[in-house]
Amino acid sequence: DEILRSLAGPPSPPGQDPHGWRVPVDCVRANELCAAEPSCSSRYRTLRQCLAGRDRNTMLANKECQAALEVLQESPLYDCRCKRGMKKELQCLQIYWSIHLGLTEGEEFYEASPYEPVTSRLSDIFRLASIFSGMDPATNSKSNHCLDAAKACNLNDNCKRLRSGYISTCSKEISATEHCSRRKCHKALRQFFDRVPSEYTYRLLFCSCKDQACAERRRQTIVPSCSYEDKEKLNCLDLRSTCRTDHLCRSRLADFHTNCQASFQTLTSCPGDNYQACLGSYAGLIAGFDMTPNYVDASTTSITISPWCSCKGSGNMEEECEKFLRDFTENPCLRNAIQAFGNGTDVNLSPKNPSPPVTTPPKTEKSPVLPDDVNDSNTMYDTSIITTCTSIQEHGPKLNKSKEQSLCYSETQLTTDMMPDQKTFVDQKAGGSRHWAGRILPLVPILLLMLVL
């Protein structure tokens, strides 16, 4: 706050640094900066009045509303973002949408995320998950990884407490006709995913399964009978419209589209090749009211995710409805991200010195760099080199010459190969001394005999 106040004070305008760039702040703080500036404050009040009960076209037709919007685009409010799970998240999101709803073209198919971008990678989560659980879920293919994830959660007090809390809330029967409080269930789930570190929550949500019992445990993670399923399925576009009337649900949906929208220009089909951002957005959408997605079945051969909706009765909007639904059911980015986490593998886009194939030894010029993925290792190369060198020493020339033998050469051979112009390193003076010594030594016995006689 001290830094922001200094940046917002004279001689620079509020929310700008000395070079004119707006300082990125969360929307709650941006609102405080705007309130401290009379011009910004009055325009912001005007805009809120313009948005109250009016559609966008009516608002923009009003010159005063349009002028207020233009001024606010130059304020800290325009560039503000929110942090997931922050203390005043709902207030922050309300401020964000009060500005950006006036800028969008009505009900856009995709909306920009109001949240700060995710820069961390999945490899960090892999390391933490293996450390906290005391085991690497990818090392034992026969184990039930979803059961292991539950055990790991129970070893952490915070994870255990919040998980027990939402399971109890979502399983509590209200009456004969209402078996649970869906609203309270969503709130408890949201607290769990917002307050528990992702090395625990991801393992529960995205654990890999080899049998149906494991897959069913994974599907039951969010107690779907209360948080997911309903008596009948709504139309997906109606579900989206309902979600967009709530600032939190709207924000989580926009964040999902921003980070999980299939991109065919990337290696992983994910924007920025960031699996972590997609999985975080998916987890954030859970308990985003009725938009909560889940696994549709306990299949072990394919992963299908969907919200509880269908495209029946879409009329002339059926194509748009199907497109919206496919972002969940046939999304290669989401599917690849879930499989990557479950298998313990992440993409390393630009390694400084990528590891060579198994059949090729490491280059002697550079030391191999360990990949980001903790499940990959260079020990396979070390083992093959040691075995090859041992065999050469034991069997000598009986072995066929291979590429690995180059690593077992003596220093003189390596020097000769790298510097062909210098076949040997010989000290000429030393060589001359040895030459005269070779001639004198045979004459020594004869000289001794002559002295005795």
RAWO-V330492 format. One record per backbone hydrogen bond with DSSP energy under -0.5 kcal/mol. CO is the residue of the C=O (numbers start at 1). NH is the residue of the N-H. E is the energy in kcal/mol with one decimal. If there is no record, write none. Layout:
BEGIN
co:CO nh:NH e:E
co:CO nh:NH e:E
END
This chain:
BEGIN
co:1 nh:5 e:-2.7
co:2 nh:6 e:-2.1
co:3 nh:7 e:-2.3
co:4 nh:8 e:-2.3
co:5 nh:9 e:-1.1
co:7 nh:16 e:-0.5
co:9 nh:12 e:-0.9
co:13 nh:16 e:-1.6
co:15 nh:23 e:-2.7
co:17 nh:20 e:-2.3
co:21 nh:17 e:-2.5
co:22 nh:24 e:-0.5
co:25 nh:81 e:-1.4
co:26 nh:30 e:-2.5
co:27 nh:31 e:-2.1
co:28 nh:32 e:-1.4
co:29 nh:33 e:-2.2
co:30 nh:34 e:-2.3
co:31 nh:35 e:-2.4
co:32 nh:36 e:-1.3
co:34 nh:37 e:-1.3
co:34 nh:41 e:-0.7
co:36 nh:38 e:-0.6
co:37 nh:41 e:-2.9
co:38 nh:42 e:-2.4
co:39 nh:43 e:-1.8
co:40 nh:44 e:-2.3
co:41 nh:45 e:-1.9
co:42 nh:46 e:-1.9
co:43 nh:47 e:-2.4
co:44 nh:48 e:-2.1
co:45 nh:49 e:-1.8
co:46 nh:50 e:-2.0
co:47 nh:51 e:-2.2
co:48 nh:52 e:-1.1
co:51 nh:53 e:-0.7
co:51 nh:54 e:-1.2
co:55 nh:59 e:-2.1
co:56 nh:60 e:-2.7
co:57 nh:61 e:-1.3
co:58 nh:62 e:-0.6
co:59 nh:62 e:-1.3
co:61 nh:63 e:-0.6
co:62 nh:66 e:-2.3
co:63 nh:67 e:-2.5
co:64 nh:68 e:-1.9
co:65 nh:69 e:-2.1
co:66 nh:70 e:-2.1
co:67 nh:71 e:-2.0
co:68 nh:72 e:-2.2
co:69 nh:73 e:-1.2
co:71 nh:74 e:-1.5
co:72 nh:75 e:-1.6
co:72 nh:78 e:-0.6
co:75 nh:78 e:-1.3
co:75 nh:79 e:-0.6
co:76 nh:80 e:-0.6
co:77 nh:80 e:-0.5
co:81 nh:27 e:-1.1
co:82 nh:116 e:-2.2
co:83 nh:86 e:-1.7
co:86 nh:89 e:-1.4
co:88 nh:92 e:-2.5
co:89 nh:93 e:-2.6
co:90 nh:94 e:-2.2
co:91 nh:95 e:-1.9
co:92 nh:96 e:-2.2
co:93 nh:97 e:-2.6
co:94 nh:98 e:-1.6
co:95 nh:99 e:-0.9
co:96 nh:99 e:-0.9
co:96 nh:100 e:-2.4
co:97 nh:101 e:-2.3
co:99 nh:102 e:-0.7
co:100 nh:103 e:-0.8
co:100 nh:104 e:-1.4
co:104 nh:106 e:-1.3
co:106 nh:108 e:-1.7
co:114 nh:82 e:-2.4
co:117 nh:119 e:-0.5
co:121 nh:124 e:-0.8
co:121 nh:125 e:-0.8
co:122 nh:126 e:-2.4
co:123 nh:127 e:-1.9
co:124 nh:128 e:-2.0
co:125 nh:129 e:-2.8
co:126 nh:130 e:-2.1
co:127 nh:131 e:-2.0
co:128 nh:132 e:-2.9
co:129 nh:133 e:-1.8
co:130 nh:134 e:-1.0
co:130 nh:135 e:-0.5
co:135 nh:137 e:-0.6
co:136 nh:139 e:-2.0
co:139 nh:141 e:-0.6
co:140 nh:143 e:-1.0
co:143 nh:145 e:-1.0
co:144 nh:148 e:-2.3
co:145 nh:149 e:-1.9
co:146 nh:150 e:-1.6
co:147 nh:151 e:-2.2
co:148 nh:152 e:-2.4
co:149 nh:153 e:-2.1
co:150 nh:154 e:-1.9
co:151 nh:155 e:-0.9
co:152 nh:155 e:-0.6
co:153 nh:156 e:-1.5
co:153 nh:160 e:-0.6
co:155 nh:157 e:-0.5
co:156 nh:160 e:-2.9
co:157 nh:161 e:-2.5
co:158 nh:162 e:-2.2
co:159 nh:163 e:-2.2
co:160 nh:164 e:-2.4
co:161 nh:165 e:-1.8
co:162 nh:166 e:-2.0
co:163 nh:167 e:-2.2
co:164 nh:168 e:-2.2
co:165 nh:169 e:-2.2
co:166 nh:170 e:-2.8
co:167 nh:171 e:-1.0
co:169 nh:172 e:-0.8
co:169 nh:181 e:-0.6
co:171 nh:173 e:-0.5
co:177 nh:179 e:-0.6
co:178 nh:174 e:-1.6
co:178 nh:175 e:-3.1
co:180 nh:182 e:-0.9
co:181 nh:185 e:-2.3
co:182 nh:186 e:-2.4
co:183 nh:187 e:-1.9
co:184 nh:188 e:-2.4
co:185 nh:189 e:-2.4
co:186 nh:190 e:-2.5
co:187 nh:191 e:-2.0
co:188 nh:192 e:-1.8
co:189 nh:193 e:-2.4
co:190 nh:194 e:-1.8
co:191 nh:195 e:-2.0
co:192 nh:196 e:-1.8
co:197 nh:200 e:-1.7
co:197 nh:201 e:-1.7
co:198 nh:202 e:-2.3
co:200 nh:204 e:-1.4
co:201 nh:205 e:-2.1
co:202 nh:206 e:-3.3
co:203 nh:207 e:-0.5
co:208 nh:145 e:-0.5
co:211 nh:215 e:-1.9
co:212 nh:216 e:-2.5
co:213 nh:217 e:-1.7
co:214 nh:218 e:-2.1
co:215 nh:219 e:-2.1
co:216 nh:220 e:-1.9
co:218 nh:221 e:-1.2
co:219 nh:222 e:-0.5
co:220 nh:223 e:-2.1
co:223 nh:226 e:-1.9
co:223 nh:227 e:-2.1
co:224 nh:228 e:-1.5
co:224 nh:229 e:-3.2
co:234 nh:310 e:-2.1
co:235 nh:239 e:-2.3
co:236 nh:240 e:-2.2
co:237 nh:241 e:-2.3
co:238 nh:242 e:-2.3
co:239 nh:243 e:-2.2
co:240 nh:244 e:-2.1
co:241 nh:245 e:-0.5
co:242 nh:245 e:-1.0
co:243 nh:246 e:-1.6
co:243 nh:250 e:-0.6
co:246 nh:250 e:-2.8
co:247 nh:251 e:-1.9
co:248 nh:252 e:-2.4
co:249 nh:253 e:-2.3
co:250 nh:254 e:-2.3
co:251 nh:255 e:-2.2
co:252 nh:256 e:-1.9
co:253 nh:257 e:-2.3
co:254 nh:258 e:-2.1
co:255 nh:259 e:-2.0
co:256 nh:260 e:-2.3
co:257 nh:261 e:-1.1
co:262 nh:264 e:-0.5
co:263 nh:266 e:-0.9
co:269 nh:263 e:-2.5
co:270 nh:273 e:-2.4
co:271 nh:274 e:-1.3
co:273 nh:275 e:-0.8
co:274 nh:278 e:-1.3
co:275 nh:279 e:-2.7
co:276 nh:280 e:-2.4
co:277 nh:281 e:-1.9
co:278 nh:282 e:-2.4
co:279 nh:283 e:-2.6
co:280 nh:284 e:-1.9
co:281 nh:285 e:-1.2
co:282 nh:285 e:-0.5
co:282 nh:286 e:-0.9
co:285 nh:288 e:-2.1
co:287 nh:289 e:-1.3
co:288 nh:291 e:-1.1
co:289 nh:292 e:-1.6
co:292 nh:308 e:-0.6
co:294 nh:306 e:-2.1
co:302 nh:304 e:-0.6
co:304 nh:296 e:-2.2
co:306 nh:294 e:-1.5
co:307 nh:309 e:-1.9
co:308 nh:234 e:-0.8
co:310 nh:236 e:-2.3
co:311 nh:314 e:-1.1
co:314 nh:317 e:-2.0
co:315 nh:318 e:-1.3
co:317 nh:321 e:-2.4
co:318 nh:322 e:-2.8
co:319 nh:323 e:-1.9
co:320 nh:324 e:-2.1
co:321 nh:325 e:-2.4
co:322 nh:326 e:-2.5
co:323 nh:327 e:-1.0
co:324 nh:327 e:-0.5
co:325 nh:328 e:-1.8
co:325 nh:329 e:-2.4
co:326 nh:330 e:-1.8
co:328 nh:305 e:-0.6
co:328 nh:331 e:-0.7
co:330 nh:332 e:-0.8
co:331 nh:335 e:-2.5
co:332 nh:336 e:-2.6
co:333 nh:337 e:-2.3
co:334 nh:338 e:-2.3
co:335 nh:339 e:-2.4
co:336 nh:340 e:-2.4
co:337 nh:341 e:-2.1
co:338 nh:342 e:-2.6
co:339 nh:343 e:-2.4
co:340 nh:344 e:-0.7
co:340 nh:345 e:-2.8
co:341 nh:344 e:-0.8
co:342 nh:208 e:-0.5
co:347 nh:349 e:-0.7
co:348 nh:351 e:-0.5
co:351 nh:354 e:-0.5
co:353 nh:369 e:-1.0
co:357 nh:360 e:-1.2
co:373 nh:376 e:-1.2
co:378 nh:381 e:-0.8
co:378 nh:382 e:-1.5
co:379 nh:383 e:-2.6
co:380 nh:384 e:-1.9
co:381 nh:385 e:-2.1
co:382 nh:386 e:-2.2
co:383 nh:387 e:-2.4
co:384 nh:388 e:-2.2
co:385 nh:389 e:-2.7
co:386 nh:390 e:-2.4
co:387 nh:391 e:-2.2
co:388 nh:392 e:-2.1
co:389 nh:393 e:-2.1
co:390 nh:394 e:-2.1
co:391 nh:395 e:-2.8
co:392 nh:396 e:-2.0
co:395 nh:398 e:-1.6
co:396 nh:399 e:-1.2
co:402 nh:405 e:-0.8
co:403 nh:406 e:-1.3
co:404 nh:407 e:-1.6
co:405 nh:408 e:-1.9
co:406 nh:409 e:-0.7
co:410 nh:414 e:-2.3
co:411 nh:415 e:-2.6
co:412 nh:416 e:-2.4
co:413 nh:417 e:-2.5
co:414 nh:418 e:-2.3
co:415 nh:419 e:-2.2
co:419 nh:422 e:-1.7
co:421 nh:423 e:-0.7
co:424 nh:426 e:-0.6
co:426 nh:428 e:-0.8
co:427 nh:431 e:-2.3
co:428 nh:432 e:-2.0
co:429 nh:433 e:-1.9
co:430 nh:434 e:-1.9
co:431 nh:435 e:-1.5
co:432 nh:436 e:-1.9
co:433 nh:437 e:-2.2
co:434 nh:438 e:-1.5
co:435 nh:439 e:-0.8
co:436 nh:439 e:-0.6
co:436 nh:440 e:-2.0
co:437 nh:441 e:-1.9
co:440 nh:443 e:-1.7
co:440 nh:444 e:-0.6
co:441 nh:444 e:-1.0
co:443 nh:447 e:-1.7
co:444 nh:448 e:-1.8
co:445 nh:449 e:-2.0
co:446 nh:450 e:-1.9
co:447 nh:451 e:-1.6
co:448 nh:452 e:-1.7
co:449 nh:453 e:-1.9
END
